[in-house]
Amino acid sequence: MIDLSLDAGFMNVLRILRFFGRKHIRPADLEADRSGDPLPVDHKLFTDFNAMNLSFGLRNVGKKPSGPQDGPGRTARASIIAAEELAFWGQGATMALPGAGLGGPPVGLLGTDDQKRRFLEAPFKDKSKPAWGAYATTEPGCGSDVARIRTTAQKDGDHWILNGEKMFITNGARASWVVIFATVDPSAGRAGQRAFVVEKGTPGFSVGRIEKKMGLTASETAGLVLEDVRVPDANLLGRKEGSKGKAGFKVAMATFDLTRPMVAMMAIGIGRSAWERARDVAAEAFGARPKSAHEILLLDRLAAAKRELDTARLLCWRAAWKMDHRQTNTVEASMAKVYSPKAALSAISTAVDVVGLAGVRNEQFVEKCFRDIKVFDIFEGTGQVQNIVLARRLLDYPSTG
Amino acid sequence: MDFGISTDEQLLADTARRFGDEWLRNQERDHEKARGYGDGVAAAYRELGLTHLGASEDLGGLELPLPIRARIWETIAAADPGASLALGPWEVAASGLATFDEGRAVLRDGRPGALVVVDDLAVKGGAVTGDIAWIPTANAEWLLLVGADEVLWVDDPPVTPLEDRTCGLQACHGAEVHLAATPCKPVGDRVLVESCLVEAWALSAAAMLGAARDAHAYAWQYAQERVAFGKPIAHHQALAFLLVDCATELDGAGLLLEAACTTGELVEVANAYVKVGETAAAVAERAVQVLGGHGYLYDHPVEKRMRDIRALATLFGGLHRAATLAAERVLDTPGFLELRGQS
């Protein structure tokens, strides 16, 4: 039988995150949203976060759980529960937190010991100096269809020459290094792709535009430009198995089995924060007296929104549970990802209606959630891409379909 | 957190599946035409203990927890959505019936009857008056009337088997009931009302879920075999997306129902009942759509699944009543940590 209880270890993680979220994440997230700019690299949030020394989330991708009954350390379950809780307090600020970010999994899974030491350990040793890693596949001309990337890598002795442009790169401008996906042969599609770690300050590697976005303002989203960037062989990922870096695309795909439920849970966290605000507003406005038809209708919509958020959370938890039990979870991960952002958007839209005209004003938190949430149905694979994944896995839908 | 299924649970579900395949699945149209399942099916159902899943051991029951009973009902409903309701109608009221003598006798002897959620019956001086347009039990020997604040027991109610056919659940052979100062007896207050709703909504939702899963599986198979415009219709994106959307919706609704049954809390079960009911109706309708004109024919089971789900969703107060309850209580919903029942 399904068992949704969380043991003391998980509950402690949640308590810590709730404290940190309320005290640090939410104020920083609102501050950035109101200023219209990403949190600066010297923001106190980042040193406070480093001081906590939490270990979960993307840092655990590729690390084996010690067992199904593992505590809240290296488990997908802990990662996704943390993702919901932090997103509840502010996803923009959470995405801005220091660490390897989405760049961590490819280095962790494909990197040599030397690469792991150089990129996952050394930059993050000094806790008083926040540092970031980043991950770059998307380009101005290709998003979902990552096989079509046009950034090129040409071999030149013991170096590679990279040329191209990357877009929508979280923490891209502040990152000490970025995992860049490039192709050695554009006509070869996925087979021609390689992943390189490009370090900040490498000649020809520059920051393009810092994007102005609808939401998630606290998080920096950058464009990156590569003009004859010379990257040493030692920075090519996927060399350790003698694969000459060919495993790049495969790694990108495998990472999704954890990141998709995580992103889905972030959407649920944002949806829940708006939902709880609306519940409190409704309770204060008309909780203790007979309801008008209009109010009853709003309560019905609130209840429906809760059903959808709860359903979405269960889909995410199942995907993470399967991963922790070393069961294939690609289908479950895509189901969670396709379902949750829509459930969250609907919940938030309901919350705006409950708050009423004031719901569109920035001082009423729910409008921020409305702006923050939309991108969750776009990044980490759009809803439509998830459906293609599901159709291929379940219906033998052709890849060229 | 655990999403696993134990060996015992799997064994019970397999037993139910085998029963459905052997006794129900391919005889659905015959049962519908005959407005009944026949003695052989009823005997086999009883023999396997499926009539006594919820009753306590001293009443000859298996005393299974609600999530497992729901899984069994879901499995049988995949073969025939109305069978469990017809062959063991006391199961949806097992916990309520167990609280008073007449009810315990029903559970022990397996007497047919119906649980009805009512709004507008007049109760005066130990008698009840009012009409019930449809119960899915033509030979009901008892009624359990679940009102807002009390539960009434009616022994030997004036039941008239229906002559006209119902939209769905036709093999149950429905009846109408005209209560005219019919003697009744209060058997419980609000606490019993809530436990009756939990059980009836959970098992009804399970039946709808099983029916919808089966319709979906049938359409899924059909879409991979039927060719149009040079390829299987499942490989046209419009249908591929429709089918995988349904799969996701069904999985989500199923998880919500299982979680709600595990908590046993009324508001959680009400929410799951609404979610499952809405999902099942939509999925069954889409299954008919996938088969196109063939879906509309008696040659395939999908049209029957669509009708049966429509009928099921009106029983026990219907989805709207559960949605109303969920809305009434939504402001009392605790936060996430508290939701998990931990401190």
Interface residues (C-beta under 8 A of the other chain):
Chain A: M1 I2 D3 L4 S5 L6 F10 M11 L14 R18 R77 E84 E85 F88 R272 E276 R279 A282 A283 G287 I296 L299 D300 L302 A303 A304 K306 R307 E308 D310 T311 A312 L314 L315 W317 R318 W321 K322 H325 E332 M335 V338 Y339 Q384 N387 L390 A391 L394 L395 D396 Y397 P398 G401
Chain B: M1 D2 F3 G4 I5 S6 E9 P65 P67 I68 W220 A223 Q224 A234 H235 Q237 A240 F241 L243 V244 D245 A247 T248 D251 G252 A253 L255 L256 E258 A259 T262 N271 A272 V274 K275 A323 T324 A326 A327 E328 R329 V330 L331 T333 G335 F336 L337 R340 G341 Q342
